[in-house]
Amino acid sequence: MIKQQTYWIETNHHQLSDKVAQQIKTLLTKSKWVSNKVSHDYLIIVGGDGTYVRYLRKYYEKTTKIVCINTGTVGFYSKFLGMHINSFIKTITNDDNFTHPQLLKININDNLTYNAMNEVVIQSLNTIKMDVQINGNLFENYMGTGILVATRTGSTGQAKSNGGAIIFPNVDAFELVELSPTNHAKHHSFNAPAVLCSSAKIELNHFQSSQRCDLIIDGMRVRHVNSSDKITITKQDAPFSLCFSGDVKSYINKLQQTFIKE
């Protein structure tokens, strides 16, 4: 017996997004799919990348298939654009169109654990000092306003705005970016992004700042960072899968549409 497919749709409730959501619902209903908010095989998100990240947090431990339809300005997580969904069911029922995206695993003092889809930032209102270790080796005694660690999908966001590298979908890596590093006669930082292999482990500790220092995950302030904290950041593949165009041509087109073409 063929398993009945279940789904749920979330939108940013803009007019176009709600219109597309209704079109998808009509399409799936005709194909005998069942809408179920509590338990579903597919989560369909209609909006931009911000909408995607907002709804994603409850799926970090699930194996749900997630499909994004872009109706916003930026759509790096989406395979579909607006009303162009003619091959929707055929596409999302093909497992070859899904991939497990990167997540960052953030551990605080071997106790608290968080996940990030785009980036994690440790940032102070003033100068902060910290030791940065990579795979147990001291990378630098950093001084500046903060450190940002981004996934490859997050590399086109805040990381890029702060001089980070754009990491292509076929590169299994993540990156560390210094925020406003200090460079003067008594202290020098690398002042360059560091692209790390997927198995790398970043450790941040020995924090010193005269002002409040925050841990920010995907744009949300999560907690204060204390001087005695040890923060460990590693990369892992998400248990959920994302319907995503990972080929270089499609990715370059998205980069051009977002950052170059008017």
N, C-alpha and C positions, 0 to 999 in steps of 0.2 A: 504494500500500500504506500502511495506517495504521501510524504509528510506535508501537512498544510503549513504554508509559510506565514509567519507572523511578523508584524512590523509596528513601529511607532514613529510619528513625525513630530519634530520640534522645529519651530521657526523663530525668527527675531520679531515677528508680528508686523513687519512693514507690509505695505499693500501688495507689492510684487511678490514677496515671499509667501504671503498667505494665498495668493492666487496660484502660485506654482504648487504649493502644498496641496491645495484642493485638486489640482490637475493630477498630481501623483496619487492621491487617495482614490480618485475616480478610476484611474488606470489599474491600480492594484485590486480594487474591489471587483472590477470586471474579470480579473484573473483569479478570483476566489481567495485572495490573500485576506488575512484577518488582522485588524488593528487591535493591539493589546499593549497598554501602557506599562503593565507590571512585568510581563515576560514576553520578549520578542527576539526573533532571529536577526532582524535588521533594525537599526536606528537610522532614520533619514533626517538629516539636518539641513534646513533651507535658510541661507543667510550668507554671511561672510566668515572669514577665519575666526574672528572674535566670537561669533555665535557658536562655532564649532568647539572652540576651547572651553567656553563657558559650560556647555552641556556635557562635555567629555568627562568631567571630573568623577562622575558616578560610575564610569565604565572602566576605570583603570584595572580592575580585577576581573573583568568579564571577557567572554569570548565572542561577544556580539560583533556582527558585521556592520560597519558604519559607512554610510553613503552621504556625501556632502554635495549639495547643489548650490552653486554660488549665485547669489543675487546682490552681493555687496561689491565693494571696491577691490578687495584683495581676495583671491581664491586659490591659494597654494595647496589647500587640502582637498579641493574639489575636483571631480572628474567631469561634472556636468555644469553647464552654464545656463542659468535662467530657464527659459521655456524650451530649450533644445534638449528634449528628453524622449525623442522618438524611439530610441533603442534601449530605453531604461531597464525594463525587466530582463531583456536578453543580456545586457551588460552586467547587472548585479547578480545574476544567477550563474555567472562564469567565475569560478574561483581564481582563475588566472589574472583577473582584474583587481585582486585584493592583495595587499601587503601588510605586514606588521610594522607599524611606524616605530621610531625610536621614542623612548621615554628616558628622562633622567631620574635616577633614584637618589634622593637626598637623605642622608642619615645624620642625625644630630646626637652626638655623645653616645653612639651605639644604643640609642633608645628610640627616639622619635624618627619616623620615616615619612617622607613626602614624595610625590611624583610630579614631574613637570613635563609638559608636552613641548614647550618652546624654549624657555630659559629659566634659570635661577640666578638671582642677583643678590649679592651681599653689598649693601651700600650705606654710607654714612652721610649725614648732613655736612660733615667737615672731612678733614683728612683722616683716613684710617690706615693703620698698619696691620699686616698679617703675614704669616708664613704660608707660602704656596708650595705644596709637595705634589709630585707626580710619580705614582708607583713607588712611594716611599723615599723618593729622592727630592732634596730641596731644589725647587725650581727658581724661586726668588723670595727675597724679603720685600714684599710689595708695600708701596706707599702711594696713596691716591684717594679717590672717592669711592672706589669699590671694584669688585670683580664680577664678571658675568660669564656664565657657562651656558652654551646654547647647543641644542640638537641641530641636525642638518636642516630640518624644516624650520626651526627657529632662527636659522642663520640669516634669513631674509627680513627679519623683524628688528628688534632692538639691537641685536648684535651688529647688523649691517649699519645701523644708524650711528654706532659707536666705533666704526672702522673695522669691524670683523670681516672675515672671509665669507663668501657665498659658497656653501657646500652642496654639490650636486647630488640628486637622489641616488645615483649609483655609487656614491662614495660612502663607505661605512665608517664614519668618523663624527666627532663632535669637537667643539672648540671652546677655548678660554680667551676672554677678551678683557683687557684692563680698561677701567673707566677713569679718564682724566689722570693718568699716572704722573707722579712727581718726577721731574728730571731737573736736578740742579747740581751744584758742585759737591754736595754732601750725600746725595742719593740719586741713583739711576734705576729706572725700571726698564724692562725689555721694550715697552712701548710698541708692541706688535701682537697681533692675535696668534695664538698657538693652536694648531689643528692636531688633534689627538686621535689615535686609533681607538676602535670601539671598546677594547678591553682595558683601556687606561683607567686609573683611579686617581682622582684629585682629592687632596686633603687640605683643608684650610683651618688654621688655628693661630693661637697667640694674638688675638685681636686687641688692638689698642686704638681708642678713639675718644676724644673729649666730648663728642656729641653722640646722639642716638644712632645706633646702627641696626638696620633691618634686614631680615631675610625675606625676599620678594620672589614669589613663584608665579610665573605666567601672569605677571601684572598685579598680583594680590599680595599685600603685606601679610605674612604668616606669623612672624614672631620677632622679638628683639634678639639680637646676637650679643651674647655676653662674652667678656674677655676670656673666660675659661672654656668656652665651647669648642668642640671639634666637629667640623662639618666635612663629611665625606660624600663625594659625588661620583657616581658611576653611570654608565649607559646600559640600558636593557631594551629588549624588544617587547612591545606591548602585547598582552594576551589578545586584545581585540584586533580586528583587521580593518583596513581602510581601503575603500575603492578609490584608486589613485593612479593617475598617469605618470609613471616614473621614467618615461623615455626622455632622452635629452632634448629632442626637438620640441616636445610639448612644454618642457620646463623652461627652455629658452624663450618660447613664446610668452609664457606667463611672466617671466622676468621683464621682457620688453614691454608688455602691456602695462605692467605695474610701475616700472621705474623710468622708462624712456619715452614711449609713445604717448602722445596727448590724446 
